[in-house]
């Protein structure tokens, strides 16, 4: 039997992809088609999900056979002969194969159709050649191979479509995840911004709270200051009232005592007058009796008379001679220039007159001036090496010295004594500060300087300068000598040499500090000129011993710098004289107690320490806390201050 094979070629593309590829494609052509497919897919900026417009069934092996049967028509020889006779076809070897090709370019194949009758066929018919059984089988095998290849291609395309759909889904999922992450990041940023803004608001609120708390604390401190000041003023007013009441009571008491004293004096005066009258009457009676006896004696003795008894006159002359001899012996023991002694005598005389005036005032007046004396003592104790402190204390001292309620003689004597006693503290800064205060006060109250220098000479004879040599003829004992040159008595005994030298050194430091003090615009009434004169008188008249060595060393340590600045080479000559003569005289004494002071003077001259400014000569600037009262000042009025740390300095 022969077979007629009809082959329908219906190429159709969906979205640029061929549903039924060419059966005679080569493998290279297939790879080229796949590469072009990937190129078109990658060229699109955004993957478009693949969507099938029409469903297509991918057939398995069984479906391939059914499809093959749909495209192969087999007929019998009889039907073929009848057909050949109708068409006039040529028959070869009892079998005929007719092949008719259809072209259906616009044919639509629906997979839902069950019959082949609905397929519209068209195209050009060809004559079927009669072939052998082997050729037919070969053609059938070839056709089946082609169908298998097509099926494999369809499966590959289906796999690619599945992968493409999967990749699209993954891309969409990735894009969705990216969008989700971006939304989460935005939400996280928004939350972080909210948290940051909240922290900023909290920090700002804390800062404002701290500022407000600081303002409240400052206001509380100011209120405490005001209350403390008010309490202090009130306490001071009460204390003043108590003092006034005490003064009034003391006045009343003093008046009563004065009245009693006056009455006692009047009674005593009356008794003395009565005694005088009685003595006068007795003397008159005795004189009358004596005259009677003389008259009787003359009448008895005649021209013989007696020489008057001069024993009393001789005794008086002897006593005056002994006192004159003692004064001469004491004067011979004094070592000082005549000019220095004259100046000392004048200053001591002024000081003596001032003391007598003060004694008279205190006896005749009922007023109590101890309050002013306490204020002067307090101000001098508060002197420090600060510019503001020195200026303030000097101003307050001048006010007290010029206060009309207090006699100036009392305030001058108190100021001089307290300043000299203040210098006994072994502190160079205190000496320098007191020197500034003395110069400032003396510029406003000139009487201060002579009284102060007289107090210096009374406390230390080496400020004159003057030295007294021990002599058994001039002094009854060594204790009398020591008291004459300034030793003090402690518990009935003379103080030690060390204590005396320490005080001597302090006095000389304060005296030297006063001499070297220079204040712009203020005249120092006892300045460097007097210091030069002191140094010349010292070297010309005083011997070299432990007392004079300590005095000279203390003087040079504080005044040497200022003297060198003014006198230059002349001062160097003085130092050379000290080095060559005074130090050699000290060394010649071979006293171990002199070794230390000799070394200090020698070190001062050899190392040229006079070129270095002494400590404390330049006053310090006030510290930041200078507006507050020093703690020492509060100790006097501590009971009136509830908040001492906020107190002001009271003037």
Protein Blocks (a to p, Z undefined) as FASTA:
>chain_A
ZZddddddddddeehiafbdcfkbcfklmmmmmmmmmmmmmmpmbdcddddfbdcddddf
klmmmmmmmmpccddfklmmmmmmmnopaceehiacdddddddfkbccdfkbcbfklpcc
eddddddddddfklmmmmmmmmmmmmmmmmmmmmmmmmmmmmmmmmmmmmmmmmmmmmmm
mmmmmmmmmmmmmmmmmmmmmmmmmmmmmmmmmmmmmmmmmmmmmmmmmmmmmmmmmmmm
mmmmmmmmmmmmmmmmmmmmmmmmmmmmmmmmmmmmmmmmmmmmmmmmmmmmmmmmmmmn
omaccdddfklmmmmmmmmmmmmmmmmmmmmmpgcdfklmmmmmmmmmmmmmmmmmmmmm
mmmpcbdfklmmmmmmmmmmmpccbfklmmmmmmmmmmmmmpmkbcfklmmmmmmmmmmm
mmmpccfklmmmmmmmmmmmmmmmmmlmmmmmmmmmmmpmklmpccddddfklpmbfklm
mmmnopaceehiacdfklmmmmmmmmmmmmmmmmmpccehiacfblfklmmmmmmmmmmm
pccdfklmmmmmmmmmmmmmmmmmmnmmmmmmmmmmmmmmmmmmmmmnopaklmmmmmmm
mmmmmnopmlpccehkaccdddfklmpccfklmmmmmmmpmblmlcccdZZ
